[in-house]
């Protein structure tokens, strides 16, 4: 079985606040996934986006990020960039700070994963069409084995969310529900594999 890590991406206060209809069930699913990963001895890696004071990392040519510069609250210590308290990291968990959409871009995620000998990633996060899509594509190009937890993802566009999970992601990843994934972990642990 590949050496896996669970990635919980962009589930930070300011982003979760934009998903009032789905955040409750998703946060419960992520808490269950994190507990299952910890019980199985898998690393849990939180990825959040944050910038230096004055956001020198954001170019005016970057449409996505430059559009949110004026809203403020993007600093490394700002409340909106902190992991949502409902799924707060445990002391043994790893927190990675990124500077772009993909969890790999502008972060030390690749270094951390290589140091842990991880070759399989379990992806979750907000938004399905943002960090999950970008990270999945980059991780596939880096030859990681990939799983996406359907109920551990959310997007503002239900149709885009559905198409990605049902049609696009299965080309590069296994798509599972958190319950199903947790049962697989438990079964693997009980059989020693």
Residue pairs with C-beta under 8 A, 6 or more apart in sequence:
1 188
1 193
2 119
2 120
2 145
3 116
3 117
3 118
3 119
3 120
4 42
4 118
4 119
4 120
4 121
4 122
4 145
4 147
5 37
5 42
5 43
5 44
5 45
5 113
5 116
5 118
5 120
5 121
5 122
6 33
6 34
6 37
6 42
6 43
6 44
6 45
6 122
6 124
7 45
7 46
7 47
7 103
7 121
7 122
7 123
7 124
7 125
7 135
8 30
8 33
8 34
8 44
8 45
8 46
8 47
8 83
8 87
8 124
8 125
8 152
9 46
9 47
9 48
9 103
9 123
9 124
9 125
9 126
9 131
9 132
9 135
10 47
10 48
10 49
10 125
10 126
10 127
10 130
10 131
11 26
11 27
11 30
11 46
11 83
11 84
11 87
11 124
11 125
11 126
12 48
12 49
12 80
12 81
12 82
12 83
12 84
13 79
13 80
13 81
13 82
13 83
13 84
13 85
14 73
14 78
14 79
14 80
14 81
15 80
15 126
15 127
16 23
16 27
16 84
16 126
17 23
17 80
18 156
19 26
19 126
19 154
19 156
22 154
23 154
25 151
26 126
26 151
26 152
26 153
26 154
27 84
27 86
27 87
29 149
29 151
29 152
29 178
30 87
30 124
30 152
30 178
31 86
31 87
32 178
32 179
32 182
33 122
33 124
33 149
33 152
33 178
33 181
33 182
34 44
34 87
34 90
34 93
36 178
36 181
36 182
36 185
36 186
37 43
37 44
37 122
37 185
38 44
38 90
38 92
39 185
39 186
39 189
40 185
40 186
40 188
40 189
41 189
42 122
42 185
43 93
43 94
43 116
43 118
44 89
44 90
44 92
44 93
44 94
45 93
45 94
45 95
45 96
45 109
45 112
45 113
46 83
46 89
46 93
46 94
46 95
46 96
47 95
47 96
47 97
47 98
47 103
47 107
47 109
47 125
47 131
47 135
48 81
48 82
48 83
48 95
48 96
48 97
48 98
49 74
49 81
49 97
49 98
49 99
49 100
50 74
50 75
50 76
50 78
50 81
50 97
51 57
51 58
51 74
51 75
51 76
51 99
52 75
52 76
53 75
55 69
55 74
57 99
57 106
58 65
58 66
58 69
59 65
59 66
60 66
64 101
65 100
68 74
72 78
73 79
73 80
73 81
74 80
74 81
75 81
76 97
83 89
83 95
89 95
94 112
96 103
96 107
96 108
96 109
96 112
97 107
98 104
98 105
98 106
98 107
98 109
99 105
99 106
99 107
100 106
100 134
101 130
101 131
101 134
102 131
102 134
102 135
102 137
102 138
103 109
103 131
103 134
103 135
103 138
104 110
104 135
104 138
104 139
104 142
105 134
105 138
110 142
113 121
113 144
118 144
119 143
119 144
119 145
120 144
120 145
120 146
120 147
121 135
121 139
121 144
121 145
121 146
121 147
122 146
122 147
122 148
122 149
122 181
123 132
123 135
123 136
123 139
123 146
123 147
123 148
123 149
123 152
123 153
123 173
124 132
124 148
124 149
124 152
124 153
125 131
125 132
125 135
125 152
125 153
126 153
126 154
126 155
127 153
127 154
127 155
127 156
128 153
128 154
128 155
128 160
128 161
128 164
128 165
129 155
129 157
129 160
129 161
129 164
130 155
132 148
132 153
132 164
133 164
133 168
133 169
136 146
136 148
136 169
136 172
136 173
137 172
139 146
140 146
140 172
140 173
146 172
146 173
146 174
147 173
147 174
147 175
147 176
147 181
148 165
148 169
148 173
148 174
148 175
148 176
149 176
149 177
149 178
149 181
150 165
150 175
150 176
150 177
150 178
151 177
151 178
152 178
153 161
153 165
154 161
155 161
155 164
165 175
166 175
169 175
176 184
